[in-house]
Every structure is written in structure tokens, then in C-alpha cells.
Amino acid sequence: MPRSIEVSLSPALYPFRTTTGRHITIVIDILRFTTSLVSAFDHGVKAVIPVATPEEAESLKNKGYPVAAERDGLRLPFADYGNSAADFDNPDIKGKTLAYSTTNGTVAMNLASPNGPVAAAAFSNLKAVAAWVSAQELNTVILCSGWKNLFSIEDTLCAGAIAELLSSAGDYTINCDAAQMSVNLWSMAKADLKAHLMHTSHYKRLIKLGVDPLPDYTVQLSISGAVPVLSEGLIINNSPDL
């Protein structure tokens, strides 16, 4: 029997999902947590501790962990790294366990963790995540982190890309309007993804803060084999290549 794909367009809607029982949740935060998380694993991070609050992140900093942390788009003063994919193109992070706290993405991963495996997806690891999900043989909910519980176009586009990959393989069926809408939106936008992302509210919000929201890594499709998966409070890379 085909497994189901459901999309939750924001964390506020996740408690109302129709998928029951143990299931996979794929968390998406394109601008910028999940994109940056995949980049961190690409550059050799050993593991990531997702923490909910700046206070927890600073406590881990005081215990010797390198820390990436931001709030409202800006790097926190005590943090070693911000929340850009480019921040992790740094040999110093190789082999390290990184504490990471963000406004939306880490919150969404921790929210989903009681319900089964939680993976992080971005445009850069689309095919790797889809292959990992297919191998788990569980129903799947794609959770868009959005912005402070609001809808975001960039996360919805990525949700559509993943739903399209899974459903086209024949093992999954789309069973909700949000998933179908995400696929339709992706079909319209994928020919010029960067242009569509430049019209999003969060892109404009980050630009006003003087932040570059779209390094090339963000809009490159399936260039990474990293599959970040949260298990027992720790995100590790479940790439089949490891």
C-alpha cells in the first residue's frame, strides 16, 4: 500500500496534521537553518545539538562547544557562527559537535521529534533526503518552518519539490491540499528558483538587515548527499555514503 505525504505549512498547523502514529517528519527552513545545516555536514561537522533558546546555546558555548546561533536573522553576539551556509565553509568545524539555535528551524525539529524520525531538507539535498525517506517505509509529513508560525513561500517550494520526488517514484500518494498546492507552486517556480526566492518576505527581511540570504549554495539542487536526522537530541548525518 502506498505511503502518504502530508505537508504542514507552518509549525502552528503541525498539531492538526491528519497523519497519525509513528511517521517521518521532514523539516524545511530554506532561509536559512536547514540549508546551513546541510552545508555544515558537507564541511565535516560531526554532529549538531539543536537547542531552543539562546540561553541554552550560550550555556553549551561555556562548556566548550562551538555555537551557531541567530535570532530574527542576526547572529547572536556570543556565537561563533551565524546562520548562513557560507559560514560553515570553514576547516575549523571539521569533526566538531556544533550547538545550533535559530528563530524557526531548530524549534520545528524539536517540535516534531516525539513523533518519529526527523530529517532536515533543503534544495541542496533533495534527492538524498527523498532516497532516505523512501527507505524508511513510513508515512511522511513535510513541515515548513516558516517565519514565527507564518506561511513562507521558500519552504513551501521545497516541500513541493520533495513531494514531487516521492510521489513520482510511485511509493507515496499525496493526501492533502497543502501538499498538492506545494507541488503546483514548485512546478511554476523551478525554472527560475532564485528569482522566486528573491520575491519572498523573508528574503526582503534579511536584505534589510544587511544579510546575504541567497549564497549560490541555497539554490543549487541535489548537490549534497548529506541527510541530517535528529535522534535522541542529536542531529547526525545519515548519508548512505558514510
C-alpha positions in Angstrom: 0.0 0.0 0.0 1.4 3.4 -0.9 2.6 5.6 2.0 1.1 9.1 2.4 2.7 12.5 2.1 1.2 15.4 4.0 2.5 19.0 4.1 2.2 21.2 7.2 2.6 24.8 6.0 3.8 26.1 9.4 4.6 24.7 12.9 1.3 26.2 14.1 -0.5 23.8 11.8 1.6 20.7 12.6 -0.5 19.7 15.6 -3.5 19.4 13.3 -2.0 17.1 10.8 -4.0 14.1 9.8 -1.1 11.6 9.7 -1.3 9.5 12.8 1.1 7.0 14.5 4.8 7.0 14.1 5.9 8.9 11.0 8.8 10.7 9.4 8.8 14.5 9.6 11.0 16.4 7.1 11.7 19.9 8.4 12.4 22.7 5.9 13.8 26.1 6.7 15.4 27.3 3.4 16.3 30.8 4.7 18.3 29.6 6.4 18.6 26.8 9.0 18.2 23.6 7.1 20.2 24.9 4.1 23.0 25.9 6.5 22.7 22.6 8.4 23.3 20.6 5.2 26.3 22.9 4.4 27.7 22.2 7.9 27.7 18.5 7.3 29.1 18.9 3.8 32.1 20.7 5.5 32.7 17.9 8.1 30.7 18.7 11.2 30.4 15.5 13.2 27.0 16.2 14.9 24.7 19.1 15.8 22.8 19.8 19.0 19.6 21.7 18.2 18.7 24.0 21.1 15.6 26.0 21.6 16.8 29.1 23.4 19.8 31.5 23.2 20.4 30.7 26.9 20.9 27.0 26.2 23.2 27.8 23.3 25.3 30.1 25.5 25.5 27.5 28.2 26.9 25.0 25.7 29.3 27.6 24.5 30.6 27.9 28.0 31.1 24.1 28.1 33.4 24.3 25.1 31.1 23.6 22.2 31.3 25.8 19.1 28.0 27.6 18.6 25.9 28.8 15.7 23.0 31.0 16.8 20.7 33.7 15.5 17.5 35.5 16.3 15.4 37.4 13.9 18.0 36.9 11.2 21.1 38.2 13.1 24.0 36.3 14.6 23.9 36.5 18.4 27.0 38.2 20.0 28.3 35.1 21.7 28.0 32.8 18.7 31.0 31.5 16.7 28.9 31.2 13.6 25.7 32.7 12.2 23.0 31.1 10.1 24.4 31.2 6.6 25.5 28.2 4.5 28.7 30.2 3.8 29.6 30.4 7.5 30.4 26.7 7.5 32.9 26.7 4.7 35.5 26.7 7.4 38.0 23.9 8.2 37.7 24.6 11.9 34.3 22.9 12.2 35.5 19.5 10.8 34.9 16.8 13.3 33.2 19.1 15.8 29.8 18.8 17.6 28.1 22.1 17.0 25.3 23.6 19.1 22.8 25.4 16.9 19.9 27.7 17.8 17.6 29.6 15.4 14.4 31.5 15.4 12.4 28.9 13.5 14.2 25.8 12.2 15.6 24.2 15.4 12.2 24.9 17.1 10.5 23.0 14.3 12.8 20.0 14.6 12.4 19.7 18.3 8.6 20.0 17.9 8.4 17.1 15.6 10.9 14.8 17.4 8.3 12.9 19.6 6.5 11.5 16.5 9.3 9.6 14.8 12.5 10.3 12.8 13.1 13.9 11.9 15.2 14.8 8.8 16.2 18.2 7.6 15.9 19.1 3.9 17.0 21.9 1.6 17.2 22.3 -2.1 20.8 21.2 -1.9 20.0 17.7 -0.6 16.6 17.0 -2.2 17.5 13.6 -3.8 19.4 12.4 -0.8 16.6 13.1 1.6 14.0 11.6 -0.8 16.1 8.4 -1.1 16.5 8.2 2.7 12.8 8.7 3.3 11.8 6.1 0.8 14.0 3.5 2.6 12.2 4.1 5.9 8.8 2.8 4.8 6.8 5.2 6.9 4.2 7.9 6.2 5.7 11.3 5.9 4.9 14.8 7.0 6.8 17.7 5.5 7.0 20.5 8.0 7.7 24.1 6.7 9.3 26.1 9.5 8.0 29.4 8.1 8.6 32.6 10.0 7.3 32.7 13.5 4.5 30.3 12.7 3.5 32.1 9.4 3.5 30.7 5.9 6.6 31.1 3.8 6.9 30.6 0.0 10.5 29.4 0.1 9.8 26.5 2.5 6.6 25.6 0.6 8.5 25.4 -2.7 11.0 22.9 -1.2 8.1 20.9 0.2 6.7 20.7 -3.3 10.0 19.6 -4.7 10.2 16.7 -2.2 6.6 15.7 -2.5 7.0 15.6 -6.3 10.1 13.4 -6.0 8.4 10.9 -3.6 5.1 10.7 -5.4 6.7 10.3 -8.8 8.5 7.2 -7.6 5.1 5.6 -7.1 5.6 4.6 -3.4 3.8 7.6 -2.0 0.5 9.3 -2.5 -0.3 12.9 -1.9 -3.3 13.1 0.5 -3.7 16.7 1.4 -4.4 20.0 -0.4 -1.3 21.7 1.1 0.9 19.0 -0.5 -0.8 19.3 -3.8 -0.6 23.1 -3.7 3.1 22.8 -2.8 3.8 20.6 -5.9 1.9 23.1 -8.1 3.8 26.0 -6.8 7.1 24.2 -7.3 6.1 23.3 -10.9 5.7 27.0 -11.6 8.8 28.2 -9.8 11.5 25.7 -10.5 12.6 27.0 -13.9 13.9 30.2 -12.1 14.1 29.4 -8.5 16.4 32.2 -7.4 14.1 34.8 -8.9 11.1 33.4 -7.0 13.0 33.4 -3.7 14.0 37.0 -4.2 10.4 38.0 -4.0 9.8 36.3 -0.6 9.2 38.3 2.5 12.0 36.7 4.4 14.5 37.4 1.7 13.5 41.1 1.8 13.6 41.0 5.6 17.2 39.6 5.6 18.3 42.1 2.9 17.1 45.0 5.1 19.3 43.6 7.9 22.4 43.6 5.6 22.4 39.8 5.3 23.0 37.9 2.1 20.1 35.4 2.1 21.0 33.6 -1.1 24.5 32.4 -1.5 24.7 30.1 -4.6 24.6 27.0 -2.4 21.0 27.8 -1.4 19.6 27.5 -4.9 21.7 24.6 -6.2 19.6 21.4 -6.5 20.7 18.0 -5.1 24.4 18.8 -4.8 24.8 17.3 -1.4 24.5 13.7 -0.1 24.0 14.8 3.5 20.9 13.6 5.3 20.7 15.3 8.7 18.5 13.3 11.1 17.6 14.1 14.6 17.7 11.2 17.1 17.7 11.4 20.9 18.5 15.1 20.9 21.4 15.0 18.4 21.4 15.6 14.6 23.8 13.3 12.7 24.4 12.7 9.1 22.6 9.6 7.8 24.1 9.8 4.3 24.5 6.4 2.7 27.9 7.4 1.6 29.3 7.4 5.1 
